Amino acid sequence: MSNIYIQEPPTQGKVLLHTSVGDIDIELWSKEAPKACRNFIQLCLEGYYNGTVFHRIIRGFIVQGGDPTGTGEGGESIT
């Protein structure tokens, strides 16, 4: 993984996720979860999530995605 993004983002950071049915604003809590936010931003900058699907959708509750296989079984883990 490259070091494109090596500093902690601001606590009020956001990511805009473009989907085929509309955009989703994702609020990043970098003060509370700095490593998770850094990893997520790094993967976004590398295009890791491009073309992935939401593999789990529960209306009114949750969507899950980000797995390059589209199964929810996993992909890479950044440590």
Secondary structure, DSSP 8 states (H G I E B T S, - for coil): ---S--S---TT-EEEEEETTEEEEEE--TTTSHHHHHHHHHHHHTTTTTT--EEEEETTTEEEE--TTSSSS------
